[in-house]
Amino acid sequence: MKLAVIKTGGKQYIVKEGDRLKVEKIDAKEGDNFDFDKVLLAADKEVNIGMPFVEGAKVSAKVLKQGRTRKIVVFHYHSKTRYKKKAGHRQHFTEVEILKIK
């Protein structure tokens, strides 16, 4: 089983071939192929650990969907001072399917 740890959008993900995951927004159109270059760990029969990245390792993925998550409500309130503030946020994401770990 091939396994890799990739870094994208300030986060790290453990992936294997065939996985589907939502990552921070990537500038690519739906249906395009995308390569993750920042591979921190690649494992097949032997484990290669990068310092910080594994030389020559790539993870190929296909962009399935661009979207936004559900709305998160941020509410600030101070008692006894008539202070309240409400804001909302919807984070952009890209759903990808891992095709191959090289």
C-alpha positions as CSV (number, residue, x, y, z in Angstrom):
1,M,0.0,0.0,0.0
2,K,1.4,3.3,-1.1
3,L,1.1,6.1,1.5
4,A,2.2,9.7,1.6
5,V,1.9,12.8,3.8
6,I,1.4,16.0,1.8
7,K,1.4,19.7,2.8
8,T,-1.0,22.1,1.3
9,G,-2.8,25.2,2.5
10,G,-0.8,25.2,5.8
11,K,-2.1,21.7,6.7
12,Q,-0.8,18.2,6.4
13,Y,-2.8,15.3,5.1
14,I,-2.1,11.5,5.1
15,V,-3.2,10.2,1.6
16,K,-3.2,7.0,-0.3
17,E,-4.3,6.2,-3.9
18,G,-8.0,6.5,-4.4
19,D,-8.7,8.8,-1.5
20,R,-11.0,11.8,-1.8
21,L,-10.4,14.8,0.4
22,K,-11.2,18.5,0.8
23,V,-8.3,20.8,0.9
24,E,-7.9,24.6,1.0
25,K,-8.8,26.2,-2.3
26,I,-6.4,25.4,-5.2
27,D,-6.4,27.5,-8.4
28,A,-7.4,24.7,-10.9
29,K,-10.5,24.0,-12.8
30,E,-12.8,21.0,-12.2
31,G,-11.6,18.0,-14.1
32,D,-8.0,19.2,-14.2
33,N,-5.1,17.2,-12.9
34,F,-2.9,18.7,-10.2
35,D,0.5,17.7,-8.7
36,F,1.3,18.2,-5.0
37,D,5.1,18.8,-4.8
38,K,5.4,19.2,-1.0
39,V,5.6,15.6,0.0
40,L,6.8,15.2,3.6
41,L,6.8,11.4,3.7
42,A,6.4,8.7,1.1
43,A,6.0,5.0,2.0
44,D,5.7,1.9,-0.1
45,K,8.0,-1.0,0.8
46,E,10.4,1.5,2.4
47,V,9.7,4.7,4.2
48,N,11.3,8.0,2.8
49,I,11.2,10.9,5.2
50,G,12.0,14.4,3.8
51,M,14.0,17.1,5.4
52,P,11.7,19.0,4.9
53,F,10.4,17.5,1.6
54,V,11.2,14.2,-0.2
55,E,13.3,14.8,-3.3
56,G,11.5,14.0,-6.6
57,A,8.3,12.8,-4.9
58,K,4.9,13.9,-6.3
59,V,1.3,13.1,-5.6
60,S,-1.0,13.4,-8.6
61,A,-4.6,14.3,-8.0
62,K,-7.7,15.2,-10.0
63,V,-9.8,18.2,-9.1
64,L,-13.4,17.0,-8.6
65,K,-15.2,20.1,-7.2
66,Q,-14.7,23.7,-6.2
67,G,-17.0,24.8,-3.4
68,R,-17.7,26.5,-0.1
69,T,-18.4,25.0,3.3
70,R,-21.5,25.7,5.3
71,K,-21.7,29.0,7.1
72,I,-20.0,29.5,10.4
73,V,-21.5,32.2,12.7
74,V,-19.0,34.2,14.7
75,F,-20.7,36.1,17.6
76,H,-18.9,38.5,20.0
77,Y,-20.8,39.7,23.1
78,H,-19.8,41.7,26.2
79,S,-22.3,41.7,29.0
80,K,-23.5,44.9,30.6
81,T,-22.0,47.1,27.9
82,R,-24.5,46.7,25.1
83,Y,-21.8,45.3,22.8
84,K,-22.7,42.6,20.4
85,K,-21.3,41.8,17.0
86,K,-22.3,39.0,14.6
87,A,-20.4,37.9,11.5
88,G,-20.5,34.9,9.2
89,H,-17.9,33.1,7.2
90,R,-17.9,30.4,4.4
91,Q,-14.5,28.9,3.6
92,H,-13.6,27.9,0.1
93,F,-12.4,24.4,-0.6
94,T,-11.3,22.1,-3.4
95,E,-12.3,18.4,-3.4
96,V,-9.6,16.2,-4.9
97,E,-9.1,12.5,-5.7
98,I,-5.6,11.1,-5.3
99,L,-4.7,9.3,-8.5
100,K,-1.0,8.3,-8.1
101,I,1.9,8.6,-5.6
102,K,5.2,8.8,-7.5
